[in-house]
Each structure stands twice: as structure tokens, then as C-alpha cells.
Amino acid sequence: MKQYKNNYHCTSPKARKLWQIFSEECERNRILYKMPDIIHAYKKKYQITQLSLFD
């Protein structure tokens, strides 16, 4: 109560560091986490590609 009072949204004092760790792990594991990237991937839906039998 002393620090956040009656605030609905309480930001962590370490939010910037947590975001850095989160984004690095997402990048490393190729996980989409940025909304524009997620929307772009969603709009692509399913790309149908034919695999080549003779590569």
C-alpha cells in the first residue's frame, strides 16, 4: 500500500530487465512476441508449399 497505494496497474521495479530477458529468450527460441509480427503471421494464414521430390 505504501508504494502502490490504490493503483490498478502496478509496474515492477525490474520491468525493464524482465522485458529484456523475455525478449531475448523469445528471439533465441524464435517465438513471436511483438504484436505487428504476430498479426503479420496470422494474416499469412497457411502457406501451401509443394515439397520437391527431386532436390
N, CA, C, O and CB atoms as a CASP TS submission, in Angstrom:
PFRMAT TS
TARGET T0000
AUTHOR 0000-0000-0000
METHOD Language model
MODEL 1
PARENT N/A
ATOM      1  N   MET     1       0.827  -1.182   0.000  1.00  0.00           N
ATOM      2  CA  MET     1       0.000   0.000   0.000  1.00  0.00           C
ATOM      3  C   MET     1       0.877   1.253   0.000  1.00  0.00           C
ATOM      4  O   MET     1       0.536   2.264  -0.615  1.00  0.00           O
ATOM      5  CB  MET     1      -0.944  -0.006   1.208  1.00  0.00           C
ATOM      6  N   LYS     2       1.978   1.173   0.679  1.00  0.00           N
ATOM      7  CA  LYS     2       2.845   2.342   0.774  1.00  0.00           C
ATOM      8  C   LYS     2       3.400   2.728  -0.605  1.00  0.00           C
ATOM      9  O   LYS     2       3.449   3.909  -0.949  1.00  0.00           O
ATOM     10  CB  LYS     2       3.998   2.070   1.756  1.00  0.00           C
ATOM     11  N   GLN     3       3.813   1.735  -1.384  1.00  0.00           N
ATOM     12  CA  GLN     3       4.421   2.027  -2.681  1.00  0.00           C
ATOM     13  C   GLN     3       3.387   2.233  -3.780  1.00  0.00           C
ATOM     14  O   GLN     3       3.514   3.171  -4.567  1.00  0.00           O
ATOM     15  CB  GLN     3       5.356   0.910  -3.073  1.00  0.00           C
ATOM     16  N   TYR     4       2.364   1.378  -3.854  1.00  0.00           N
ATOM     17  CA  TYR     4       1.439   1.408  -4.985  1.00  0.00           C
ATOM     18  C   TYR     4       0.085   2.031  -4.663  1.00  0.00           C
ATOM     19  O   TYR     4      -0.695   2.312  -5.572  1.00  0.00           O
ATOM     20  CB  TYR     4       1.228   0.021  -5.490  1.00  0.00           C
ATOM     21  N   LYS     5      -0.201   2.247  -3.400  1.00  0.00           N
ATOM     22  CA  LYS     5      -1.471   2.822  -2.957  1.00  0.00           C
ATOM     23  C   LYS     5      -2.650   2.035  -3.538  1.00  0.00           C
ATOM     24  O   LYS     5      -2.688   0.814  -3.391  1.00  0.00           O
ATOM     25  CB  LYS     5      -1.564   4.309  -3.369  1.00  0.00           C
ATOM     26  N   ASN     6      -3.591   2.681  -4.178  1.00  0.00           N
ATOM     27  CA  ASN     6      -4.750   2.002  -4.757  1.00  0.00           C
ATOM     28  C   ASN     6      -4.672   1.912  -6.279  1.00  0.00           C
ATOM     29  O   ASN     6      -5.694   1.795  -6.954  1.00  0.00           O
ATOM     30  CB  ASN     6      -6.022   2.718  -4.355  1.00  0.00           C
ATOM     31  N   ASN     7      -3.469   1.966  -6.804  1.00  0.00           N
ATOM     32  CA  ASN     7      -3.297   1.903  -8.259  1.00  0.00           C
ATOM     33  C   ASN     7      -3.768   0.559  -8.805  1.00  0.00           C
ATOM     34  O   ASN     7      -3.519  -0.493  -8.216  1.00  0.00           O
ATOM     35  CB  ASN     7      -1.824   2.140  -8.638  1.00  0.00           C
ATOM     36  N   TYR     8      -4.448   0.619  -9.932  1.00  0.00           N
ATOM     37  CA  TYR     8      -4.909  -0.599 -10.596  1.00  0.00           C
ATOM     38  C   TYR     8      -3.740  -1.292 -11.277  1.00  0.00           C
ATOM     39  O   TYR     8      -3.666  -2.521 -11.279  1.00  0.00           O
ATOM     40  CB  TYR     8      -6.018  -0.283 -11.620  1.00  0.00           C
ATOM     41  N   HIS     9      -2.831  -0.527 -11.850  1.00  0.00           N
ATOM     42  CA  HIS     9      -1.686  -1.048 -12.600  1.00  0.00           C
ATOM     43  C   HIS     9      -0.428  -0.790 -11.779  1.00  0.00           C
ATOM     44  O   HIS     9      -0.119   0.357 -11.456  1.00  0.00           O
ATOM     45  CB  HIS     9      -1.578  -0.386 -14.023  1.00  0.00           C
ATOM     46  N   CYS    10       0.291  -1.847 -11.443  1.00  0.00           N
ATOM     47  CA  CYS    10       1.494  -1.711 -10.629  1.00  0.00           C
ATOM     48  C   CYS    10       2.691  -2.247 -11.411  1.00  0.00           C
ATOM     49  O   CYS    10       2.839  -3.459 -11.572  1.00  0.00           O
ATOM     50  CB  CYS    10       1.338  -2.459  -9.274  1.00  0.00           C
ATOM     51  N   THR    11       3.526  -1.366 -11.884  1.00  0.00           N
ATOM     52  CA  THR    11       4.695  -1.756 -12.659  1.00  0.00           C
ATOM     53  C   THR    11       5.789  -2.267 -11.734  1.00  0.00           C
ATOM     54  O   THR    11       6.055  -1.689 -10.680  1.00  0.00           O
ATOM     55  CB  THR    11       5.209  -0.577 -13.501  1.00  0.00           C
ATOM     56  N   SER    12       6.407  -3.347 -12.143  1.00  0.00           N
ATOM     57  CA  SER    12       7.502  -3.909 -11.369  1.00  0.00           C
ATOM     58  C   SER    12       8.712  -2.989 -11.441  1.00  0.00           C
ATOM     59  O   SER    12       8.993  -2.429 -12.501  1.00  0.00           O
ATOM     60  CB  SER    12       7.862  -5.317 -11.873  1.00  0.00           C
ATOM     61  N   PRO    13       9.424  -2.822 -10.351  1.00  0.00           N
ATOM     62  CA  PRO    13      10.656  -2.021 -10.393  1.00  0.00           C
ATOM     63  C   PRO    13      11.690  -2.615 -11.354  1.00  0.00           C
ATOM     64  O   PRO    13      12.579  -1.908 -11.828  1.00  0.00           O
ATOM     65  CB  PRO    13      11.261  -1.909  -8.988  1.00  0.00           C
ATOM     66  N   LYS    14      11.572  -3.905 -11.637  1.00  0.00           N
ATOM     67  CA  LYS    14      12.520  -4.565 -12.535  1.00  0.00           C
ATOM     68  C   LYS    14      11.893  -4.869 -13.892  1.00  0.00           C
ATOM     69  O   LYS    14      12.353  -5.775 -14.587  1.00  0.00           O
ATOM     70  CB  LYS    14      13.034  -5.854 -11.902  1.00  0.00           C
ATOM     71  N   ALA    15      10.862  -4.139 -14.281  1.00  0.00           N
ATOM     72  CA  ALA    15      10.135  -4.404 -15.530  1.00  0.00           C
ATOM     73  C   ALA    15      11.049  -4.352 -16.752  1.00  0.00           C
ATOM     74  O   ALA    15      10.939  -5.191 -17.645  1.00  0.00           O
ATOM     75  CB  ALA    15       9.002  -3.400 -15.698  1.00  0.00           C
ATOM     76  N   ARG    16      11.934  -3.389 -16.795  1.00  0.00           N
ATOM     77  CA  ARG    16      12.829  -3.248 -17.958  1.00  0.00           C
ATOM     78  C   ARG    16      13.744  -4.463 -18.097  1.00  0.00           C
ATOM     79  O   ARG    16      13.934  -4.968 -19.204  1.00  0.00           O
ATOM     80  CB  ARG    16      13.677  -1.963 -17.835  1.00  0.00           C
ATOM     81  N   LYS    17      14.307  -4.932 -17.001  1.00  0.00           N
ATOM     82  CA  LYS    17      15.191  -6.103 -17.021  1.00  0.00           C
ATOM     83  C   LYS    17      14.395  -7.367 -17.379  1.00  0.00           C
ATOM     84  O   LYS    17      14.868  -8.206 -18.146  1.00  0.00           O
ATOM     85  CB  LYS    17      15.894  -6.278 -15.645  1.00  0.00           C
ATOM     86  N   LEU    18      13.191  -7.494 -16.824  1.00  0.00           N
ATOM     87  CA  LEU    18      12.346  -8.645 -17.136  1.00  0.00           C
ATOM     88  C   LEU    18      11.993  -8.670 -18.618  1.00  0.00           C
ATOM     89  O   LEU    18      12.011  -9.730 -19.243  1.00  0.00           O
ATOM     90  CB  LEU    18      11.067  -8.620 -16.288  1.00  0.00           C
ATOM     91  N   TRP    19      11.670  -7.500 -19.187  1.00  0.00           N
ATOM     92  CA  TRP    19      11.340  -7.420 -20.615  1.00  0.00           C
ATOM     93  C   TRP    19      12.552  -7.794 -21.459  1.00  0.00           C
ATOM     94  O   TRP    19      12.407  -8.468 -22.478  1.00  0.00           O
ATOM     95  CB  TRP    19      10.846  -6.002 -20.987  1.00  0.00           C
ATOM     96  N   GLN    20      13.729  -7.374 -21.057  1.00  0.00           N
ATOM     97  CA  GLN    20      14.954  -7.701 -21.785  1.00  0.00           C
ATOM     98  C   GLN    20      15.167  -9.213 -21.811  1.00  0.00           C
ATOM     99  O   GLN    20      15.460  -9.779 -22.864  1.00  0.00           O
ATOM    100  CB  GLN    20      16.170  -6.998 -21.145  1.00  0.00           C
ATOM    101  N   ILE    21      15.024  -9.856 -20.682  1.00  0.00           N
ATOM    102  CA  ILE    21      15.196 -11.308 -20.594  1.00  0.00           C
ATOM    103  C   ILE    21      14.133 -12.009 -21.436  1.00  0.00           C
ATOM    104  O   ILE    21      14.441 -12.928 -22.195  1.00  0.00           O
ATOM    105  CB  ILE    21      15.120 -11.784 -19.118  1.00  0.00           C
ATOM    106  N   PHE    22      12.887 -11.573 -21.300  1.00  0.00           N
ATOM    107  CA  PHE    22      11.780 -12.160 -22.050  1.00  0.00           C
ATOM    108  C   PHE    22      12.018 -12.045 -23.550  1.00  0.00           C
ATOM    109  O   PHE    22      11.899 -13.038 -24.268  1.00  0.00           O
ATOM    110  CB  PHE    22      10.459 -11.484 -21.672  1.00  0.00           C
ATOM    111  N   SER    23      12.352 -10.858 -24.032  1.00  0.00           N
ATOM    112  CA  SER    23      12.536 -10.662 -25.469  1.00  0.00           C
ATOM    113  C   SER    23      13.736 -11.439 -26.010  1.00  0.00           C
ATOM    114  O   SER    23      13.677 -11.966 -27.121  1.00  0.00           O
ATOM    115  CB  SER    23      12.705  -9.183 -25.772  1.00  0.00           C
ATOM    116  N   GLU    24      14.809 -11.516 -25.249  1.00  0.00           N
ATOM    117  CA  GLU    24      15.979 -12.286 -25.678  1.00  0.00           C
ATOM    118  C   GLU    24      15.638 -13.767 -25.795  1.00  0.00           C
ATOM    119  O   GLU    24      16.049 -14.424 -26.752  1.00  0.00           O
ATOM    120  CB  GLU    24      17.145 -12.087 -24.694  1.00  0.00           C
ATOM    121  N   GLU    25      14.896 -14.291 -24.838  1.00  0.00           N
ATOM    122  CA  GLU    25      14.502 -15.706 -24.885  1.00  0.00           C
ATOM    123  C   GLU    25      13.559 -15.984 -26.044  1.00  0.00           C
ATOM    124  O   GLU    25      13.660 -17.025 -26.694  1.00  0.00           O
ATOM    125  CB  GLU    25      13.841 -16.118 -23.570  1.00  0.00           C
ATOM    126  N   CYS    26      12.650 -15.069 -26.305  1.00  0.00           N
ATOM    127  CA  CYS    26      11.747 -15.237 -27.448  1.00  0.00           C
ATOM    128  C   CYS    26      12.536 -15.239 -28.750  1.00  0.00           C
ATOM    129  O   CYS    26      12.297 -16.076 -29.620  1.00  0.00           O
ATOM    130  CB  CYS    26      10.682 -14.120 -27.472  1.00  0.00           C
ATOM    131  N   GLU    27      13.467 -14.312 -28.887  1.00  0.00           N
ATOM    132  CA  GLU    27      14.301 -14.255 -30.096  1.00  0.00           C
ATOM    133  C   GLU    27      15.105 -15.547 -30.250  1.00  0.00           C
ATOM    134  O   GLU    27      15.182 -16.120 -31.337  1.00  0.00           O
ATOM    135  CB  GLU    27      15.256 -13.032 -30.044  1.00  0.00           C
ATOM    136  N   ARG    28      15.687 -15.985 -29.168  1.00  0.00           N
ATOM    137  CA  ARG    28      16.526 -17.184 -29.206  1.00  0.00           C
ATOM    138  C   ARG    28      15.727 -18.417 -29.600  1.00  0.00           C
ATOM    139  O   ARG    28      16.240 -19.300 -30.287  1.00  0.00           O
ATOM    140  CB  ARG    28      17.186 -17.409 -27.852  1.00  0.00           C
ATOM    141  N   ASN    29      14.478 -18.479 -29.171  1.00  0.00           N
ATOM    142  CA  ASN    29      13.629 -19.640 -29.450  1.00  0.00           C
ATOM    143  C   ASN    29      12.660 -19.411 -30.608  1.00  0.00           C
ATOM    144  O   ASN    29      11.749 -20.205 -30.842  1.00  0.00           O
ATOM    145  CB  ASN    29      12.849 -20.008 -28.212  1.00  0.00           C
ATOM    146  N   ARG    30      12.874 -18.316 -31.322  1.00  0.00           N
ATOM    147  CA  ARG    30      12.042 -17.953 -32.475  1.00  0.00           C
ATOM    148  C   ARG    30      10.553 -17.917 -32.138  1.00  0.00           C
ATOM    149  O   ARG    30       9.730 -18.463 -32.872  1.00  0.00           O
ATOM    150  CB  ARG    30      12.278 -18.931 -33.610  1.00  0.00           C
ATOM    151  N   ILE    31      10.220 -17.278 -31.039  1.00  0.00           N
ATOM    152  CA  ILE    31       8.836 -17.104 -30.605  1.00  0.00           C
ATOM    153  C   ILE    31       8.420 -15.671 -30.909  1.00  0.00           C
ATOM    154  O   ILE    31       9.103 -14.724 -30.519  1.00  0.00           O
ATOM    155  CB  ILE    31       8.667 -17.429 -29.080  1.00  0.00           C
ATOM    156  N   LEU    32       7.306 -15.518 -31.603  1.00  0.00           N
ATOM    157  CA  LEU    32       6.804 -14.184 -31.901  1.00  0.00           C
ATOM    158  C   LEU    32       6.260 -13.564 -30.623  1.00  0.00           C
ATOM    159  O   LEU    32       5.498 -14.196 -29.891  1.00  0.00           O
ATOM    160  CB  LEU    32       5.711 -14.230 -33.003  1.00  0.00           C
ATOM    161  N   TYR    33       6.654 -12.330 -30.360  1.00  0.00           N
ATOM    162  CA  TYR    33       6.163 -11.649 -29.166  1.00  0.00           C
ATOM    163  C   TYR    33       5.781 -10.193 -29.431  1.00  0.00           C
ATOM    164  O   TYR    33       5.128  -9.558 -28.603  1.00  0.00           O
ATOM    165  CB  TYR    33       7.208 -11.708 -28.079  1.00  0.00           C
ATOM    166  N   LYS    34       6.184  -9.678 -30.570  1.00  0.00           N
ATOM    167  CA  LYS    34       5.818  -8.312 -30.940  1.00  0.00           C
ATOM    168  C   LYS    34       4.502  -8.364 -31.709  1.00  0.00           C
ATOM    169  O   LYS    34       4.362  -9.150 -32.646  1.00  0.00           O
ATOM    170  CB  LYS    34       6.944  -7.629 -31.792  1.00  0.00           C
ATOM    171  N   MET    35       3.550  -7.542 -31.325  1.00  0.00           N
ATOM    172  CA  MET    35       2.221  -7.592 -31.917  1.00  0.00           C
ATOM    173  C   MET    35       2.224  -7.441 -33.441  1.00  0.00           C
ATOM    174  O   MET    35       1.494  -8.181 -34.100  1.00  0.00           O
ATOM    175  CB  MET    35       1.367  -6.520 -31.313  1.00  0.00           C
ATOM    176  N   PRO    36       2.995  -6.533 -34.041  1.00  0.00           N
ATOM    177  CA  PRO    36       2.998  -6.458 -35.508  1.00  0.00           C
ATOM    178  C   PRO    36       3.447  -7.765 -36.166  1.00  0.00           C
ATOM    179  O   PRO    36       2.920  -8.148 -37.211  1.00  0.00           O
ATOM    180  CB  PRO    36       3.904  -5.325 -35.964  1.00  0.00           C
ATOM    181  N   ASP    37       4.414  -8.445 -35.559  1.00  0.00           N
ATOM    182  CA  ASP    37       4.881  -9.725 -36.098  1.00  0.00           C
ATOM    183  C   ASP    37       3.810 -10.799 -35.963  1.00  0.00           C
ATOM    184  O   ASP    37       3.617 -11.606 -36.873  1.00  0.00           O
ATOM    185  CB  ASP    37       6.165 -10.170 -35.386  1.00  0.00           C
ATOM    186  N   ILE    38       3.120 -10.811 -34.842  1.00  0.00           N
ATOM    187  CA  ILE    38       2.059 -11.791 -34.610  1.00  0.00           C
ATOM    188  C   ILE    38       0.931 -11.579 -35.610  1.00  0.00           C
ATOM    189  O   ILE    38       0.421 -12.542 -36.183  1.00  0.00           O
ATOM    190  CB  ILE    38       1.523 -11.691 -33.162  1.00  0.00           C
ATOM    191  N   ILE    39       0.537 -10.326 -35.825  1.00  0.00           N
ATOM    192  CA  ILE    39      -0.542 -10.024 -36.765  1.00  0.00           C
ATOM    193  C   ILE    39      -0.137 -10.404 -38.177  1.00  0.00           C
ATOM    194  O   ILE    39      -0.935 -10.975 -38.920  1.00  0.00           O
ATOM    195  CB  ILE    39      -0.918  -8.536 -36.703  1.00  0.00           C
ATOM    196  N   HIS    40       1.092 -10.094 -38.552  1.00  0.00           N
ATOM    197  CA  HIS    40       1.583 -10.444 -39.897  1.00  0.00           C
ATOM    198  C   HIS    40       1.541 -11.957 -40.107  1.00  0.00           C
ATOM    199  O   HIS    40       1.099 -12.427 -41.155  1.00  0.00           O
ATOM    200  CB  HIS    40       3.028  -9.917 -40.108  1.00  0.00           C
ATOM    201  N   ALA    41       1.993 -12.710 -39.125  1.00  0.00           N
ATOM    202  CA  ALA    41       1.989 -14.175 -39.233  1.00  0.00           C
ATOM    203  C   ALA    41       0.558 -14.704 -39.293  1.00  0.00           C
ATOM    204  O   ALA    41       0.273 -15.651 -40.026  1.00  0.00           O
ATOM    205  CB  ALA    41       2.742 -14.810 -38.040  1.00  0.00           C
ATOM    206  N   TYR    42      -0.328 -14.098 -38.531  1.00  0.00           N
ATOM    207  CA  TYR    42      -1.723 -14.530 -38.529  1.00  0.00           C
ATOM    208  C   TYR    42      -2.380 -14.284 -39.881  1.00  0.00           C
ATOM    209  O   TYR    42      -3.142 -15.117 -40.373  1.00  0.00           O
ATOM    210  CB  TYR    42      -2.499 -13.809 -37.431  1.00  0.00           C
ATOM    211  N   LYS    43      -2.081 -13.142 -40.469  1.00  0.00           N
ATOM    212  CA  LYS    43      -2.692 -12.801 -41.752  1.00  0.00           C
ATOM    213  C   LYS    43      -2.171 -13.669 -42.886  1.00  0.00           C
ATOM    214  O   LYS    43      -2.861 -13.858 -43.888  1.00  0.00           O
ATOM    215  CB  LYS    43      -2.446 -11.345 -42.074  1.00  0.00           C
ATOM    216  N   LYS    44      -0.973 -14.194 -42.742  1.00  0.00           N
ATOM    217  CA  LYS    44      -0.425 -15.084 -43.761  1.00  0.00           C
ATOM    218  C   LYS    44      -1.207 -16.392 -43.809  1.00  0.00           C
ATOM    219  O   LYS    44      -1.219 -17.086 -44.825  1.00  0.00           O
ATOM    220  CB  LYS    44       1.061 -15.362 -43.490  1.00  0.00           C
ATOM    221  N   LYS    45      -1.858 -16.714 -42.695  1.00  0.00           N
ATOM    222  CA  LYS    45      -2.591 -17.963 -42.522  1.00  0.00           C
ATOM    223  C   LYS    45      -1.694 -19.135 -42.884  1.00  0.00           C
ATOM    224  O   LYS    45      -0.589 -19.270 -42.357  1.00  0.00           O
ATOM    225  CB  LYS    45      -3.874 -17.976 -43.382  1.00  0.00           C
ATOM    226  N   TYR    46      -2.167 -19.960 -43.767  1.00  0.00           N
ATOM    227  CA  TYR    46      -1.401 -21.143 -44.135  1.00  0.00           C
ATOM    228  C   TYR    46      -0.833 -20.963 -45.533  1.00  0.00           C
ATOM    229  O   TYR    46      -1.572 -20.753 -46.495  1.00  0.00           O
ATOM    230  CB  TYR    46      -2.276 -22.414 -44.061  1.00  0.00           C
ATOM    231  N   GLN    47       0.455 -21.047 -45.631  1.00  0.00           N
ATOM    232  CA  GLN    47       1.077 -21.013 -46.949  1.00  0.00           C
ATOM    233  C   GLN    47       1.244 -22.452 -47.405  1.00  0.00           C
ATOM    234  O   GLN    47       1.860 -23.273 -46.726  1.00  0.00           O
ATOM    235  CB  GLN    47       2.454 -20.252 -46.927  1.00  0.00           C
ATOM    236  N   ILE    48       0.692 -22.728 -48.545  1.00  0.00           N
ATOM    237  CA  ILE    48       0.805 -24.073 -49.086  1.00  0.00           C
ATOM    238  C   ILE    48       2.021 -24.115 -49.993  1.00  0.00           C
ATOM    239  O   ILE    48       2.095 -23.401 -50.993  1.00  0.00           O
ATOM    240  CB  ILE    48      -0.487 -24.491 -49.852  1.00  0.00           C
ATOM    241  N   THR    49       2.949 -24.942 -49.638  1.00  0.00           N
ATOM    242  CA  THR    49       4.156 -25.087 -50.459  1.00  0.00           C
ATOM    243  C   THR    49       4.338 -26.554 -50.797  1.00  0.00           C
ATOM    244  O   THR    49       4.200 -27.431 -49.944  1.00  0.00           O
ATOM    245  CB  THR    49       5.418 -24.526 -49.726  1.00  0.00           C
ATOM    246  N   GLN    50       4.639 -26.792 -52.009  1.00  0.00           N
ATOM    247  CA  GLN    50       4.881 -28.140 -52.505  1.00  0.00           C
ATOM    248  C   GLN    50       6.344 -28.475 -52.294  1.00  0.00           C
ATOM    249  O   GLN    50       7.221 -27.743 -52.753  1.00  0.00           O
ATOM    250  CB  GLN    50       4.490 -28.273 -54.002  1.00  0.00           C
ATOM    251  N   LEU    51       6.613 -29.559 -51.615  1.00  0.00           N
ATOM    252  CA  LEU    51       7.976 -30.017 -51.449  1.00  0.00           C
ATOM    253  C   LEU    51       8.453 -30.659 -52.738  1.00  0.00           C
ATOM    254  O   LEU    51       7.680 -31.321 -53.431  1.00  0.00           O
ATOM    255  CB  LEU    51       8.085 -31.000 -50.276  1.00  0.00           C
ATOM    256  N   SER    52       9.707 -30.469 -53.058  1.00  0.00           N
ATOM    257  CA  SER    52      10.262 -31.051 -54.252  1.00  0.00           C
ATOM    258  C   SER    52      10.692 -32.487 -53.979  1.00  0.00           C
ATOM    259  O   SER    52      11.351 -32.777 -52.981  1.00  0.00           O
ATOM    260  CB  SER    52      11.437 -30.218 -54.759  1.00  0.00           C
ATOM    261  N   LEU    53      10.309 -33.368 -54.877  1.00  0.00           N
ATOM    262  CA  LEU    53      10.698 -34.765 -54.725  1.00  0.00           C
ATOM    263  C   LEU    53      12.152 -34.940 -55.131  1.00  0.00           C
ATOM    264  O   LEU    53      12.850 -35.797 -54.590  1.00  0.00           O
ATOM    265  CB  LEU    53       9.786 -35.685 -55.564  1.00  0.00           C
ATOM    266  N   PHE    54      12.609 -34.142 -56.071  1.00  0.00           N
ATOM    267  CA  PHE    54      13.985 -34.231 -56.576  1.00  0.00           C
ATOM    268  C   PHE    54      14.720 -32.931 -56.282  1.00  0.00           C
ATOM    269  O   PHE    54      14.642 -31.980 -57.059  1.00  0.00           O
ATOM    270  CB  PHE    54      14.003 -34.532 -58.102  1.00  0.00           C
ATOM    271  N   ASP    55      15.416 -32.890 -55.187  1.00  0.00           N
ATOM    272  CA  ASP    55      16.123 -31.667 -54.806  1.00  0.00           C
ATOM    273  C   ASP    55      17.537 -31.678 -55.242  1.00  0.00           C
ATOM    274  O   ASP    55      18.267 -30.718 -54.995  1.00  0.00           O
ATOM    275  CB  ASP    55      16.068 -31.460 -53.341  1.00  0.00           C
TER
END
